[in-house]
Amino acid sequence: MVTTDPIQAASDVPDVSAVRRSTTAIKDTRGYRAFSVANVVVLTLICALTLYPFINLVAKAFSSEGFIIAGQVNLIPRGFNITTFTAVLSDDMFWINYKNTVIYTVVATAIAIAMTTTFAYAISRKELKGRQFFIGLAVFTMFFSGGLIPNYLLINELGFKNTIWAIVIPNAISVFNLLIMKSFFENFPTELEEAAAIDGLSTYGVFFRIVIPLSKAVLATMVLFYAVAFWNSWFSAFLYLDRAELYPVTVYLRNLLAAATGTEGLGSDGAQIAANVQSVTMVLTVLPIICLYPFIQKYFVSGVMLGSVKG
C-alpha cells in the first residue's frame, strides 16, 4: 500500500500565483520606458503652462498695488489684501447682476438643450423627409449670418429689447453642439427604439423614455458647453439691454474693468482697486464654472467622444 505524505505532496505543487506572475509579466522595452518618461515630462510641462496664468491671476487678485505695478507678483500673493474684493462684493448692483446671470444661464441653457436635442434627434432619423435640407440649413448658419445691424433691428422689432429673450432666443442653438448630438443619435441602437415601438410607445414616448435616459453623457456635455457660453456672454446683453439692473455680471465687471477710474467710487483705496481689478473680475467670473465642472467632468470625455466618433 502506497501512502502519500500530505506535507510532501503540498510542497511538490507549484505556486500558482508565482507561475502566473512569471508567465503574464511583460518586461517594458527600453523604448517604451523612454516614451513613458518623455510623456510624463511633456504632460507636466503642458499642465504647468496651463495652470500658471490662472495661478498668477489669483495671486494678483490678492496682492497690493505696488507689487502688481512693479511686476513682482508671480505665483504667490505679495502684500496680501482684499480691498478690491471687498469693494466689488459690497456693491448691491454686483449681486443684482449676479442673480441676473444665474437666471439667464439657467433659462437659456434649458431652452438650448431642449431645442438642440429635439432638432438633433429629428435630423438624425434617416426616414425624415427633407432631412438633408434641414442639415444644410443648420450648417449654412455656421458660415453666414444676417449681420449685427439686421440682428439688432430684428430683436427690437420683436420686442425683445430689455428682456431676457434678447439673451436667450438668438443663441438658443449652437450648430457645433447640434452636429455632435446628431452624430450621437445616429449611433444610437435602433433595436431599442424598434422594441419600444413594438411595445406601443409613440415617437415622443421613445424619445423621452428611451433615448433621453440613455443619453446622459452627451447631455451633460452639452449642458456644460451651453452653460459656459451663456455665463461668459456679455456682448448680447451689452447690445440689447439698456438698464443696469438688467445686466448680467459679465457686463458689470466689463464696465468696471473698462473704466478703472470709476472704481474709486466703490472704496476709499481707488488706486489699489484700479491695480488689480482685472484679476479680481476674472476670478469672480470663472469661479462658478470651476465649481460646476467637477460634478459633470466624468461625463465630459465620454460625451464628446460618443457624439463625435461614428461607429
Secondary structure as GFF3:
##gff-version 3
##sequence-region A 1 311
A	DSSP	alpha_helix	6	12	.	.	.	ID=ss1
A	DSSP	alpha_helix	16	24	.	.	.	ID=ss2
A	DSSP	alpha_helix	30	61	.	.	.	ID=ss3
A	DSSP	alpha_helix	65	69	.	.	.	ID=ss4
A	DSSP	alpha_helix	83	89	.	.	.	ID=ss5
A	DSSP	alpha_helix	92	124	.	.	.	ID=ss6
A	DSSP	alpha_helix	131	143	.	.	.	ID=ss7
A	DSSP	alpha_helix	148	157	.	.	.	ID=ss8
A	DSSP	alpha_helix	165	168	.	.	.	ID=ss9
A	DSSP	three_ten_helix	169	171	.	.	.	ID=ss10
A	DSSP	alpha_helix	175	186	.	.	.	ID=ss11
A	DSSP	alpha_helix	190	198	.	.	.	ID=ss12
A	DSSP	alpha_helix	203	206	.	.	.	ID=ss13
A	DSSP	pi_helix	207	211	.	.	.	ID=ss14
A	DSSP	three_ten_helix	213	215	.	.	.	ID=ss15
A	DSSP	alpha_helix	216	232	.	.	.	ID=ss16
A	DSSP	alpha_helix	235	240	.	.	.	ID=ss17
A	DSSP	three_ten_helix	244	246	.	.	.	ID=ss18
A	DSSP	alpha_helix	249	258	.	.	.	ID=ss19
A	DSSP	three_ten_helix	260	266	.	.	.	ID=ss20
A	DSSP	alpha_helix	270	308	.	.	.	ID=ss21
###
